[in-house]
Amino acid sequence: MEQMTITAKIQIIVAETDKVLLDETMSVYRNACNYVSDYVFRTHDLKQFSLNKALYSTLREKFNLKSQMAQSVLKTVIARYKTILENQNEWIKPSFKNLSMIWFGTEIIP
């Protein structure tokens, strides 16, 4: 049986007060992704287990991320690197610039 992946992009409309909090959260998430991306680019390590061991505490403390968000950052960066390697066949460091994030397989765009 063939497996199919379905991706849905959603736009969240929030009150102005909530928008500020969402923007702050997304900025921290983006900064954490760039931090992990720098590490992966230097080490070429794409293994969830070893990245978790090396970076989890820092993600929790430096970026004040909850556990699930820290894991999401690692998975997001690993997925981006794997996509680049599949398409480009070389190590290119991705930069996380836009304000979007992926939670539980759903990309959230303000």
C-alpha positions in Angstrom: 0.0 0.0 0.0 1.4 3.4 -1.0 1.6 6.0 1.8 0.5 9.6 1.1 1.4 12.8 3.0 -1.0 15.7 3.0 0.2 19.1 4.0 -2.2 21.9 4.9 -1.2 25.6 5.2 -3.4 27.6 7.5 -3.6 31.2 8.4 -4.5 32.1 11.9 -6.4 35.3 12.6 -5.9 36.5 16.2 -6.7 39.6 18.2 -4.0 42.3 18.2 -2.9 41.4 21.8 -2.5 37.8 20.9 -0.7 38.7 17.7 2.1 40.3 19.7 2.6 37.1 21.7 2.4 34.9 18.6 5.0 37.1 16.8 7.3 36.9 19.9 6.9 33.1 20.0 7.6 32.8 16.3 10.7 35.0 16.6 12.1 32.8 19.4 11.3 29.7 17.3 13.1 31.1 14.3 16.1 32.1 16.4 16.3 28.6 17.9 16.1 27.1 14.4 19.0 29.3 13.2 21.0 28.3 16.3 20.5 24.6 15.6 21.2 25.2 11.9 24.6 26.7 12.7 25.4 23.7 14.9 24.3 21.2 12.2 26.3 23.1 9.5 29.5 22.8 11.6 29.0 19.2 12.6 27.1 17.7 9.7 25.1 15.8 12.4 21.5 15.1 11.3 20.7 12.5 14.0 17.8 13.4 16.2 19.2 11.5 19.2 22.7 13.1 19.2 21.3 16.6 18.4 18.8 16.2 21.3 21.7 15.2 23.5 23.9 18.2 22.4 21.3 20.9 22.1 18.1 20.1 24.1 19.2 21.8 27.4 20.4 24.9 25.5 17.1 25.2 23.6 15.2 24.9 26.9 17.4 27.4 28.8 18.7 29.9 26.3 15.5 30.1 24.3 13.1 29.3 27.1 11.3 26.7 24.9 8.9 24.1 26.3 9.9 20.4 25.6 7.6 19.9 22.6 8.7 23.2 21.0 12.4 22.3 21.5 11.8 18.9 19.8 10.0 20.7 17.0 12.9 23.0 16.4 15.3 20.0 16.0 12.9 18.2 13.6 12.3 21.3 11.5 16.1 21.9 11.1 16.8 18.2 10.3 14.0 18.2 7.7 15.2 21.4 6.0 18.8 20.0 5.8 17.6 16.7 4.4 15.5 18.5 1.7 18.5 20.6 0.7 20.8 17.5 0.6 18.2 15.6 -1.6 17.9 18.5 -4.0 21.4 20.1 -4.0 23.6 17.1 -3.0 25.7 19.5 -0.9 25.8 21.1 2.5 24.2 24.5 2.3 23.2 26.2 5.5 19.6 27.2 5.5 18.6 30.4 7.2 15.2 30.6 8.9 14.0 34.1 8.1 10.3 34.1 7.5 7.9 34.1 10.4 6.5 30.7 10.1 6.8 27.6 12.2 5.8 24.0 12.0 4.0 22.4 15.0 3.0 18.8 14.7 3.3 18.8 10.9 1.2 22.0 10.5 2.9 25.2 9.2 1.6 28.2 11.0 1.8 31.5 9.1 0.6 34.8 10.7 
